[in-house]
Amino acid sequence: MRKEFAQAMIDIVQSNDKIVFLTGDLGFMALEGLQETMGERFINAGVAEQNMATMAASLAYEGFLPFIYSISPFITLRPYEQLRNDICLHNLPVKVIANGGGYGYGIMGSTHHNIEDIGSMRILPNMKVFVPFTSEDVATSLNEMIHDPSPNYLRLNLATTQQAIAVFSPWRKIKSTLSSFATKAVVIATGTVADNLFKLPTHLSDELEVWLVSKFPIDNIPQELIESIHKTKNVITLEEHQGQCGLHETLASLLLKQLSVPIKYNTLFASGYPSGRYGSQSWHQEENNLGGKNLENKIIEFIRN
Amino acid sequence: MLETKRNSIRNRLIKMYKAANAGHVGCSLSCLEMIVFIKFQLMKSEDELILSKGHAAALLYSVLAEEGVISEEDIETFYKNGTLLSAHPPVNRIKGIPFATGSLGHGLSIAAGLALASKLKKNDKKIYCITSDGELNEGSTWEAALFIAHHNLKNVVWFIDRNYIQGFGRTEDTLKLDPLDKKLESFGFEVVTANGHDFDSLKNTVAQFQNKKPLAVICNTTKGKDLTLQDTVDCHYLPLTDSDFEKLIMQ
């Protein structure tokens, strides 16, 4: 999504002279065009994310619309207090752009991964988290973000290759079954890891209705989804994020308020580095039961037992 | 004129601390003359002051009350439940306090961002920032210093309250800062040193400013100036004694 992000930004900044783009010394082979387009409004703030985050707060205070950009852990966890104190407590419209997130940086290893980003960002005051799924979602998210007078976090990852996915929305159904009688479980996922559900064997995939959450904090669950859950009484959550503070915990609290029947609630999330070994993003996903054969086996277990 | 302001602000400050039975008295007395000098000698109406050492908030409140920004009724609520005036500067509520501070090492970055905004807007607004010396332990302060110097943000004026005492010891016994002037010069600042309690010294020092680089003013000060426990860690934390209260109010 990095190229789509850069192109969308080039389009946006042509008609918005309030935007100032700060990067923490990243953007090689991706942001050169944006740098050229923005001129003095594009600043390499150096490998100094704490200073960059606070300066962005000041720029927003002065009426600018600042973007800060780096690899996900470097732009979230390193300057976490700066995000909380200077940006979020003051409710300033700083746009935090994270390349990667989850196991997005694959073989680069755990320091470059961020399976804590959604949780750590969504609990900050006034912060909204955007988790795009398709290439088109990137520009749609950005257009919503630039009109939002609050801080936002954007998680950029490898976009799905699926076609005909519904347009960006906090909740959207991205896969139906042939009939409600065929549906054995409702999968609720966030992020591009949901792409793995389209790679399951057809006979299994045919039994799953899939919903995507693309924005946090989440609020009311759509009625159509509630009805599907009432019928199947079987929910599976899927997230490339650690177990606490991510999708399944926040969703569970909403379901407790909105459901009137008991259901099975099966959770698939990133447990970290169980083997202590490293690989590509998809390798880590499979090791954590979020992709490949391990995901398939887990889903069979959840819908057959 | 500055002396009159100082006395009025100090009297209000001392009464606030005594009524609240609050600590941080020494931290405020350390930079009292510095803030009076910046506010009433240097600043124009459009300029900003960032008090990075937010634990001296009572001093800032007393200054803002002197200017009529904070009411005397609000001053009386300092430290009480429901007050706007928390022990460290609050979020979004008071003119003259653009950002909440209190976690150390943020203020110079706030100043850098405001100065960058002025540069982009092509105005000549100046940003004054008061940091403690202890918070120079924070790496973020040096990130900001690098940025300010690299971008030659000459509209930043950085005042350092150099009292040689931090939260749990003396600065040179904790993380040595000297030679601080050489460190700042090597980062790209024009560095001047003043007696931070003496208005003439502050005036003479700033008059030497060449205006070719961002300016750092090292203000040699005494933590808890004129308290019985001045120049000790104790005066960072302990509330005012009755005898010190009488002494300072009378001065």
Interface residues (C-beta under 8 A of the other chain):
Chain A: V20 E40 R41 I43 A45 G46 A48 Q50 N51 A53 T54 M55 A56 A57 S58 L59 Y61 E62 G63 F64 E81 Q82 N85 D86 L89 H90 N91
Chain B: V91 N92 P98 F99 A100 S103 G105 H106 S109 I110 A111 A112 G113 L114 L116 A117 S118 L120 K121 G139 S140 E143 A144 L146 F147 H150
